[in-house]
Structure formats: C-alpha cells, structure tokens
Amino acid sequence: MKIYRLSALAIAILAFSACTKKDKEPANTVHIAGIEKIKTLDPAMTGDLYSGDEVGRTYEGLLQFHYLKRPFVIVPMLAEEMPSYSKDKKTLTFKIRKGVLFQDDPCFKDTGGKGRELVADDFIFSFKRVADPKTLSEGWWIFDGRVVGLNEWRDEASRSGKADYAKEVEGLKAIDKYTLEIKLKKPSAQFLSYLTMSFAMAIPKEAVEMYKDDFARNPVGTGPFVLDRKNSNLNSKLIWNKNPTFRKELYPSDGSEEDRAAGLLEDAGKPLPLADRLVVSIYTETQPRWLNFMAGKFDWSKIPKDNFDQVMSADQKLLPEMTQRKLKLQKSPKLDITHETFNLNEPILGKNKLLRQAISMSINSEPYIELFYNGRAIPAQGPIPPGLNGYDPSLKNPYRIYNLETAKDMLKQAGYPEGKGLPVLEYNTLSSTEYRQMTEYIEKSLGALGIKIHVNTYTWPEFVEALKNKKGHMWGYAWGADYPDAENFLQLFYSKNVSPGPNDSNYSNPEYDKLYEASLNLHDTPERTALYQKMVKILVEDCPWVFSVHRIEYVLTYPWMKNYKFHEIEHAVAKYWRIDTSLKK
Amino acid sequence: MFVYLLRRLLYTIPILLGVSLIVFVLFHMVGGDPTYQMLGKHANPEQVQTLRHELGLDQPLTTQFFFYLKQVVTFDYGRSYSTKQPISDMILNGIGPSLTLAIPAFFLTTVFAILISLFVAYFRGTWIDKGVVVLCVVGMSIPSLAYILFGQHILAYRWGLFPISGYEIDFPDRLQYIVMPALIWVMVSLGMDVRFFRNAILDETHQDYVRTARSKGLSEKFIFLKHVLKNSMIPIVTYVVIEIPFLLLGAFLLESFFGIPGLGSITIDAINSSDFPVLKAMTTINSLLFILGTLATDIVYTWVDPRVRLK
C-alpha cells in the first residue's frame, strides 16, 4: 500500500513540475544562448561583450553601424542625421530625432510612469556619468582628453568627492532641446566610432536617481526591447519583449548582392523590431548550450571547439547530418588578433631585434591553428585583422614563415648560438587548461631553438597585474576591436600608451609615433590607409609581438531564423531578427 | 542548555578569527591587484590610483584585515570585482535557487539511503547485501560529471525525458528543470550515504540489547524498526545534520551545468573570473556554516540520545 502512495506522490510531483503558469510565448520569439552571465545592464559599465549585447537591446546611442554593409559603415541611430562639423573639424553638431520616447517606467513620476521624450540633455547627463569618477566606468577612455572641459569637470569631481552635474562643460552643450554640440580638443577620426559604443548610450537621469545601485538591473532605454524584469535573471535568463513605444526605424534596404542572395533583404523597409520577443538563456557550460541548440531550443549558435568534429568535416564543410537538418553555416572573420608579446622593457629582448625575429620564426602557426582553433583562424602577418582598412592581404611577414634552420642562424647572429648564454625567459600565462596547453606549444617551439622558458602560471588579476607592471619577458594575449578602425590595433604600439596603458609590449619608436599621430588627424582616406600600411611594415621589422592568428567565427542557424548576419561590433542587432513561424513547428 | 549554547558560541569566536586570518592571508597572497581587472583594458594610472583608494587597497594590511573582519560581522562583503553587484545581494539571490535543488535532493537521498541501509542490513551477509555494497562502490566511483553528461545527452537530449537544462524564476515553472539534477544528486550521494548508514546500523545489531531482544523472541523486523533504527540514529543524525548548513552553498557542478543561478554556480563563476571578494565571502560563509553545523549536531544529540547531557 505504502509503495502505491509513494508512487502517487512521485507522479504528483512530476505532474506539478510539468504544469506552468507562464504566459503563452509569442510564436515569433527568437531564442538564443548566452555564454556568460550578464554582469550589468548599465551602459556606463559594460566593459564586456556580453553585457554590451544585452544593453544594446534596450539602450540606444546617437550612432550605430549599418547592419549589412561591410566594411562597417556608421549611420544615425538617435541622431536625425550624421553630425555636421565646424571648419576646424573640432565641433560636432548632432540633430536628435524628435518624438523618441524612453520606455514606460515608474521612474518617470511626472508622467505617471509613461516614458518621457528623449532630449539633448540626456546625452550630456549620460556622458558626464561616464566621466564621473564615482561611476568607475570602463568607458572613460572614449572621452578622456578629447572633450573640451570634461577632464576638468572630472578632476573637480575627484577633488570635491561629488560630481556637480549641474555645472556646465564647455564641450557638451544642448543648443536646444534637439541639438547637441560636442567640442573636441582636436579633430578625431575615431570619435564617431566611440559614439556607437554602449558607453555613449542615452540613459534617463530619473532612472539613475530612482534605482541607484540597482540601476544595473533596471534598464530604461529608448531601444526596441523592454526587459521583463519579473521573469528575468541576469545569471540565467533574460526575456526581452517588443517595446510598444519604440520609434519608427525600418529594416535597411541597402545591402550587397550576397546579402540579397542570402535573403537578408527580404524584410527591407519593414518596421523594427521584427521579433515579438527575444529570450536569452545563459549557459556557461558548453554541453547544455550545444545540446539545447541541437534540440532546436536555440535558433542560432556558434560552434563550440569541442563539438566541431560533430558538425564539420575535415575539409571544413558541414557534415551530411547537419545539411539534412537544413542548418546554414556562416563563416565570418573576427576583428581580432592573438599574439605572443615581447616585453621590450626587458633589455634581453628589448635591445635584441634579431632574437625577437628568431623566436617569431620558430613558432609554426599551421599546427597551432589546427590544435587550438580547429582550423578556424588564419595566420596573422601584422596587427591589423582582415576587414579593416589597412589590412594588406599581400603582406607576407618574413618572420612569420616557419623556418627552424633560419631561426637558429638568426639566434646565432643575435649572440646566443643554440640558446647558449641566453638566460631562462620568464613566460606568463593563465591557469586554465587551454592556456597551459598553448604555453606548452610555445615552450616546445622555443625549446627547438635551444631557448628555455620558466612558466609563471597566474590567475587573471595576477596576470594583468604582472603585465601592467612590466613583469616577465613574454606572454600570450589577444585583442578584439572596440571599433572597426585599424587605429584601435595600431594604438597598441604608440609609446604614450605603454603599460599600464594598452601598449603592454612597451614598444617605443619615434618614427612609428610620428606616423601614428599623423594618422589620427585623417578620416578614412587612401592616404590614411597608406600610413597604416607603413606603420605595419615598421612593426613587422621591429617585431614587438609574434603575430599569431586572426580568428574566424562559425555560426549555425536554423532555416526559420531570419536575417541573422554576424556583426562583431554592433550590439543592437536583435531588432533585425525574426522567426519564420511557418518553418518552426 | 542556554549556558552550553552560550559557551559554544563563545568558543566559535577564536575559531572564526583564526579562519578569517587564514582566508585573508590566503587571498591576499593569490588575489593579485584587482584594479586593472575592474577598470578594463583602457585603464590609466589615475583611474587605477583612484580605484585602489576607493577599495582601501592603499591601506596597511592590518587596516585591511580589520575592514575584512567588519565585513564578516556585518555580512557586507562589498562588491564583486566582476559584476560590481553587492556580494550580500548576490548571496541572498542565490540561496533560493540553490535550496530549490538542494532540499528535495537531500531529502530524497537521506530517505532512500536510510531505507536501503535498513534493507541491506536486514539481509546482511547475503547476496543482496553484497550486491548493494558493490553497487554503492560503483556509484561512488563514477564522477558526478559523468552522470551529468550522461543525463543531459541520453536522458534529456536523446530520449527527451527531461529538459536538457534551464531555470525559471516562477516557482512551479522551475520544478521541471530540477528533476534531473536532483536525481543526479541522489545518484551521486546515495552510495556513500548507504555505506555509512549500513555500517551504523550493523554496529547496533551487534549490541547486547539486540541479543536480549532476540532471546526474548521478538521478531527481527520489530527489532530493526523499533530498536536498531532508533539507536543507529545517533551517527546518522550527526552525519545528516552536519550536511544541512552546506545545502545553502549549492552544488557547484550541477548548478553550473543545469543553468541554475544558485550559490554553487556563483562560486564557479567567481573561480573562473578570479573574483576574489566573492570567493572570500563564500569561503568565510562556508566556515561559519561548518561551525554552526557542528553546534547544531551537538544539540540534536541530546534530542536523539537522552543519555548525552550538555555540560
């Protein structure tokens, strides 16, 4: 009898667990997987890609990147049009779209919770908030030393301990309700790119004041989606519903023939967002993420390294099981580079170019790419990745052609025949398995030359602390583009950016600096591209890094997932996606 | 009772101080400077200086230790280096999801383990007993990760018996996602629990009072349920009660693989992102719970065995 009761209880629990009280989900709901927990939904704090993507669903800035065009093109977002410039190119004037509303939220007490209209002052508040030392924003660098009066305003806030938001900053002016004027200290070709970043998105003062420390979990933007706060958790699932008060924005009508052939222009001219809901389920572990995708729970997915062989053949084609499921594969080069850094602050490496060149020549990229990236990368010849102006596909870096014999000769010329006389090099790495394996590869490569390394295994904070304090001879690192301009990679070698700045090889070359400074004044012109290529040639010869690889992203989409195009830079891309409900049963 | 409790609580103060000192020194040695991590790749020296001051890292070590002690006492562990959220909020938000999994899983494990132990102890020495012991050893030898991978791949993905993973905020919705991780918890824990409980029960079966009961002609079933079970409860309760506080800390692997946003998953994330303030908080809470667990066990002793007196 008891066993029957227990069985009945078990069935009741299972039945109870199966019943749900959730609202019915709209058919046109896009489901995607998040691979990291979301740290914040505060635009000023989004230092990582994943938080940036979520912020981009609900907040907007003045400018954005065109969804389809490559190379990347900046187009207006909350700006009515691209800004006008003064003659000296130092003053930018933005006309802001009229009638754009913030999402309804209790923070708007004057309107009884109805979202108020966005005005120029909202941008001034948002930019000052990034500059406020108390905010501890990772995005201060986009304004640092650039906007007239903003550094002084920040310094005053640091001194007094409290930022005075009412105090005017000369470089940030609301000419009228819909006109924003930004005065720069000197012309900057990159400033428009900075304004596409999440740090420069518009936030309402009322929300910051009401939610205070909790603002990071209570987003109030003008964007296409509104967070379902009741049913969302930044650690597990975010549910974004279509914003009923979203401004009129249409799906782009201009794209390439490739885009047309891929069906990416079928929704041209339709009002955005196209999906009714977006659900982001966060799985930090690869297996549940991948199995959920294979079970059709997610509409698109990147291919994890460990599952690559289940999807792709040796000749980099989809396996028949995948094509039978009508899965589509997109291959997109990423705007990044991985590299081995030489710390030029250390005299052994800093004063011996031949030694650096010999080491560079001894590391073979081909097996490295197979071992660590399943072939999803191309060997890097210089710092600029493909897809950016300044990348030269014909460039062949002579010190990245694997040749052990020549490398040994060069090492001899460098004064260390077969590594004799060379002290053991301190190599910094992270404690994760993958990094340790990569380090073993480097150790083996250098060992073939006769060079010994001592591996220092660090946690991430220790690793960053070591390189910012110029400790160690070498380490592996990577850089992903903040914005699609080769300058973002070339600034990593500018002498004024040495550690603790982003130039962690501590490279310094006056000739390079001169060219870099000259390039900053130029917009995207052939003259600037020529300067970039000249700078790359200097770097190839000076060899401050072993240029390792540029990675390629492989993404699978189900046939019902419409309008997916990999976009590494722009965060506000979910508004273009939709589900073909006739195909998704 | 009150005096005993007070004395035990007073004893915990030096233990807690010692644990705090070890945790502080340990994390100071391996923690590294968090400012670069928090400010991102474009940080400049001025920002680094400001943040170091803000976090009190420019203070002498002794001051930093007393600040940490204050955190322990006030349960205000500051903010996570990684998410910048208040750690106390993260912990409070994580307790619910952790307990949603831990309570049913722990309850089921304990009930099944006691039932199976009684059963095999009743048939001690027979092939049933031997078979169950072998199964327990096999069950214990399989790592929990293997159960997770098998469960997700075969039971969920291939056979569709359970959701592969997931979590919902609403209570009834979340239960469907808890069934498989709870079963895995039971599978992983059952072997060890059964072996321990079986030994505890068998120890009792060799006591004089059992022989007396048998000689009085009482049935074996009656002896087991009425006498042996009750007396073997002392080690069993000790074992069970000491585990209860740790349920709050969650199950690291299960939460991480099943996407349950509990404390186990928060700890795994903190390890992966070297978020030392969160790890420091979790380690401290772990120690506190252990101390509380042993105290609770001592108190429960008196309830289970009136012969034990609190002195």
Interface residues (C-beta under 8 A of the other chain):
Chain A: I13 L14 F16 S17 A18 C19 T20 K21 K22 K37 K39 T40 M45 G47 P133 L136 E138 W140 W141 D144 S158 D213 A216 K230 N231 S232 N233 L234 N235 S236 K237 S281 I282 Y283 T284 E285 Q287 P288 L291 N292 M294 A295 K297 Y458 T459 W460 P461 E462 F463 V464 E465 K468 P500 G501 P502
Chain B: V30 G31 G32 D33 P34 Y36 Q37 M38 L39 G40 K41 H42 A43 N44 P45 Q47 V48 T50 L51 E54 Y81 S82 T83 K84 Q85 P86 N93 G94 P97 I148 L149 Q152 H153 A156 Y157 I164 S165 G166 Y167 E168 I169 D170 P172 D173 L175 Q176 I178 V179 S256 F257 F258 G259 I260 P261 S265 I266 I268 D269 N272 S273 S274 F276
